[in-house]
Amino acid sequence: MVGLPTSSYRHSRCFQFGTQFSRALRGGLNWSLSRYASFVGLLLFVTFSFCWPSLGWTAPGHDGPLRHIRTAIPILGTTMNEDAEPMGIVAEIELEFLQRRDHDGLDVQFQTTPGKFSPHAQQSVIEAIYRVVEAAELNPDSWTVRFQLPYPGVTLYGGSLSAMAALTIISLAKNEPVDEETVLTGTVTADGQVGTVGGVPLKILAAHEKHFRKVLIPEEPDVADGDWATPFLMEVRPVGSISKAYLALTNRPLRTILETHSLTAGLTP
């Protein structure tokens, strides 16, 4: 990532979210193409392969990070086809997770090339990260997280990627792999719920076409979506809390509870 422009956010644990983005779209995940990007380019979005991340460790005594992990996050979105009709789409975001040797605070970076993230998308992801970190009772002060959108001339709008992005970061920190056949769409609310997003029927169809076995959606539907049918051999599971979403993604609890035993347990007086 060296040499690429970034938008970087480093925060202490008392970070306050006060910035307003009046022009941000608050529906589902949407895409905006620059001058010459065509519908042909959009079709390329869905030709991805997803794999468990590559891992790296720095030898003791070096100045590099303790862990450096690269992976790709599948996300569900909506866009317009060449006939100006809405359609669902499956894309990916490239993610780097570094565990640093210092504890100077969580550092979240959004690369601005090849594609970029709208201010609203960035804020949604940052908020989601802090909320799931709190729910998982983890300390992110040594983490650096970098996001890159690998599509030239594309801007990602909306916040429906934020739950999937944030929970994937937790899975990397805990070394608990996400099921490659499962994908989540939704935001993360202040009370730890998976927030409502739009375009769910279109996203489900797109996921089905790319052979995802399970789609996790917010428990509270968007009234604009209307009725829809579950595709054959696909499980569509509404999830209320981020804890339930993480369990469905990893088959592991979001918060790891360590059992403690008294030193005197089992001793006969």
Residue, then its C-alpha position, 0 to 999 in steps of 0.5 A: m500500500v506504500g505510496l497510495p493516497t489514503s484517508s486515515y483516521r486514528h482514534s483514542r477510545c473516546f472518539q466522538f462521531g460528530t461529522q455530518f455528511s449531508r449528501a451521503l446516501r442512507g439506503g443500501l450500498n450504491w456505486s457511482l462510476s466516473r466518466y468512462a466507467s461502463f456497465v461492462g465494468l460493473l459486470l466485472f465486479v462479480t467475477f471474484s474468488f474469496c479465500w481465507p486470508s494470507l497471514g504474516w508474522t514479523a520475527p521478534g526484535h524487528d520493528g514491523p507489526l506483530r501480525h499482518i493479514r490481507t484478505a477480501i471482504p465480499i459485500l452486497g450492493t445495488t446499482m443500475n444496469e444499462d437500462a437504468e433498472p436497479m440490480g443487485i451486485v456482489a463485489e469485494i473490498e480488500l482489507e489489511f489488518l495489522q497488529r502493531r507493537d505500540h498501543d497508540g490507538l486504532d488507525v483506520q485508513f481508506q485508500t483513495t485509489p483505485g476506487k474510493f469510499s464516500p464520507h458516509a461509507q467511511q463514517s459508517v464503517i468506523e462507527a461499526i468497528y467501534r461498536v463491535v469492538e466494544a461488544a466483543e470486549l477487545n482492545p483495538d489500540s494496537w490495530t491498523v486497518r486499511f480498506q481499498l476498493p479495487y475498481p478504478g473510478v468507482t465511489l462506494y456510497g452507503g453504509s450496508l457494508s459496515a457490519m460485514a466489514a467490522l465483524t470481519i475485522i473482529s474475526l481476524a483479530k480473534n483468528e476465527p475464519v468467516d464462512e466463505e459461503t455466507v455474506l451479511t448486509g446491514t449497518v451496526t446500530a448504537d445498541g448493537q443491532v444489525g441496522t436496516v438497509g434497502g435493496v435486500p431482494l436484489k442483493i439476495l438474487a445477486a448472492h444466489e447467482k454467485h453461489f453464496r449458500k447463506v445471506l444474513i439480513p437485518e431482522e427489521p426489513d426496509v418497507a420499500d423492499g416489499d415481498w420477496a422469495t428465497p431462492f432455491l437451496m439458499e438460506v436467508r437468515p434475519v439476524g437481530s444483534i451483531s452477536k448473532a450475526y458474528l455467530a452465523l458468520t464464524n460459528r463462534p461467539l462474539r465475546t469470548i468468555l474465559e472460565t475462571h476457577s478458584l485455586t481452592a476448587g476441588l480441595t478437601p478441607 
